[in-house]
Amino acid sequence: MKGIILSEFVEFIEHQLGEDTAQKIIDDSLVKSGGAYSRVGLYDYQELIQLLTQAVAETETDATVLLDRFSHHLFGVFKRDYSVFFDGVATAAEMLKQIDEHIHVEVKKLYPDAELPSFSYTQEGPILTLSYQSPRPLALVAQALVGACLKYFGDNETLLSSDLADDHKSAHFSIRTEGGG
């Protein structure tokens, strides 16, 4: 997993909970890296799970709520740091459709060692079905990022359903797109 996700999670918990609580979460999670992440480094995805699990325990906040908040933070970072991917994109559906064919192609140019999940889609009328596949069990993160994308682009598109595999390595998201009524 690229360090940007982990470094932003640490920044998120520092901002949300304070530096002392964030350090306690890092210490208690026993992550191998000690919570020091380079945005371009590669780390075991388990560290995100360990940090999230400890943050849930420390705050007594539901994991999906915490992931939702983090995903809104992370989406804002993507917008700030990778604004070129947002140029000319007017809807969440447009953004989601270009993940594999445009965004991940460019990410691989910058970070050839990145192990990215794959996204594919089908569109039937107003219903966009986005399929997620990863070697890592992070479908809840993908779901939260889809929600953050929908919120960023406004209320014209709606997540109708999320079907996550039991192992959390794949998922299907049904989205009513603009013009879908």
C-alpha positions in Angstrom: 0.0 0.0 0.0 1.3 3.4 -0.9 2.2 5.6 2.1 -0.1 8.4 1.0 -3.1 6.5 2.4 -1.3 5.8 5.7 0.3 9.2 6.1 -3.1 10.8 5.5 -4.8 8.5 8.0 -2.3 9.6 10.6 -2.8 13.3 9.7 -6.6 12.7 9.8 -6.5 11.2 13.3 -4.1 13.9 14.5 -6.5 16.6 13.2 -9.7 14.9 14.5 -8.4 13.6 17.8 -5.3 15.6 18.7 -1.7 14.6 18.5 -1.6 12.9 21.9 -4.5 10.6 21.1 -3.1 9.9 17.6 0.2 8.9 19.1 -1.6 6.7 21.6 -3.4 5.0 18.7 -0.2 4.5 16.8 1.6 3.1 19.9 -1.2 0.8 20.9 -1.7 -0.5 17.3 1.8 -1.9 17.3 2.3 -1.1 13.6 5.7 -2.2 12.4 6.6 1.2 10.9 5.9 3.0 14.2 3.5 5.3 12.4 6.2 7.0 10.3 5.1 7.0 6.7 6.5 8.5 3.5 3.8 9.4 1.0 5.7 7.5 -1.7 6.8 4.5 0.4 5.3 1.0 0.3 3.8 -0.5 3.4 1.8 -3.5 4.5 -1.9 -2.8 4.1 -2.4 -4.4 7.5 -1.0 -1.3 9.1 -4.1 0.7 7.9 -6.3 -2.1 9.4 -4.3 -2.0 12.7 -4.5 1.8 12.9 -8.2 1.9 12.0 -9.0 -0.9 14.5 -7.2 0.9 17.3 -8.8 4.3 16.4 -12.2 2.6 16.6 -11.3 1.1 20.0 -9.9 4.4 21.3 -12.9 6.6 20.1 -15.7 4.0 20.4 -16.7 5.2 16.9 -18.1 2.7 14.4 -15.5 1.7 11.8 -17.8 2.7 8.9 -18.3 6.1 10.4 -14.6 6.6 10.9 -13.8 5.4 7.4 -16.5 7.7 6.0 -14.9 10.7 7.7 -11.4 9.7 6.6 -12.5 9.2 3.0 -13.9 12.7 2.8 -10.5 13.9 4.1 -8.6 11.7 1.6 -10.8 12.7 -1.3 -10.1 16.4 -0.5 -6.3 15.6 -0.5 -6.7 13.9 -3.9 -8.5 17.0 -5.2 -5.8 19.3 -3.8 -2.8 17.2 -4.9 -4.1 15.7 -8.1 -6.4 18.4 -9.4 -5.5 17.4 -13.0 -7.7 14.4 -12.6 -10.7 16.6 -11.8 -10.2 18.9 -14.8 -13.3 18.7 -17.0 -15.0 16.2 -14.8 -18.6 17.3 -13.9 -20.1 14.3 -12.2 -19.1 11.5 -9.8 -20.0 9.0 -12.5 -17.4 10.6 -14.9 -14.8 10.5 -12.1 -15.5 6.9 -11.2 -15.5 5.7 -14.8 -12.0 7.0 -15.4 -10.3 5.4 -12.3 -8.7 2.4 -14.2 -8.5 3.9 -17.7 -7.0 7.2 -16.7 -6.2 7.8 -13.1 -4.5 4.5 -12.3 -2.6 4.6 -15.6 -1.0 7.9 -14.5 -0.4 6.7 -11.0 1.5 3.7 -12.4 3.7 6.0 -14.4 4.6 7.9 -11.2 4.8 4.8 -9.0 5.5 1.7 -11.1 5.7 -0.4 -7.9 2.2 0.6 -6.8 -0.2 -2.4 -6.4 -3.5 -0.8 -7.3 -7.0 -2.2 -7.1 -8.9 -2.5 -10.3 -12.2 -0.8 -11.1 -14.5 -1.6 -14.0 -18.0 -0.5 -14.8 -21.1 -1.1 -16.7 -23.8 1.5 -17.4 -27.4 0.5 -18.0 -29.6 3.5 -18.4 -29.2 5.6 -15.3 -27.6 2.8 -13.3 -23.8 2.7 -13.1 -22.4 -0.5 -11.6 -18.9 0.0 -10.4 -16.9 -3.2 -9.7 -13.9 -3.2 -7.4 -11.3 -5.9 -7.2 -8.2 -6.0 -5.0 -5.7 -8.5 -3.5 -6.2 -6.6 -0.2 -9.4 -6.7 1.9 -10.2 -3.0 1.6 -13.6 -2.9 0.1 -14.9 -0.8 2.9 -12.3 1.8 2.1 -13.4 1.7 -1.6 -17.1 2.1 -0.5 -16.2 5.1 1.7 -14.3 6.7 -1.2 -17.2 6.2 -3.6 -19.4 7.9 -1.0 -17.0 10.8 -0.7 -16.8 11.2 -4.5 -20.6 11.2 -4.7 -20.8 13.9 -2.0 -18.1 16.0 -3.6 -20.0 16.2 -6.9 -23.3 16.9 -5.3 -26.7 15.4 -4.8 -27.6 14.4 -8.4 -26.1 10.9 -8.1 -27.0 8.3 -5.4 -25.4 5.1 -4.1 -28.2 2.7 -4.3 -26.4 -0.4 -3.0 -23.1 -1.9 -2.1 -22.4 -5.6 -2.3 -19.1 -6.4 -0.6 -17.6 -9.9 -0.8 -17.2 -11.7 2.5 -13.4 -11.4 2.2 -13.7 -7.7 1.4 -11.4 -8.1 -1.7 -14.2 -7.2 -4.1 -17.4 -5.2 -4.3 -20.1 -3.9 -6.6 -21.6 -0.5 -6.2 -24.8 0.5 -7.9 -25.2 4.2 -8.5 -28.1 6.2 -9.9 -26.5 8.7 -12.2 -27.6 12.1 -13.3 -30.8 12.0 -15.3 -31.8 8.8 -13.4 -34.7 10.6 -11.8 
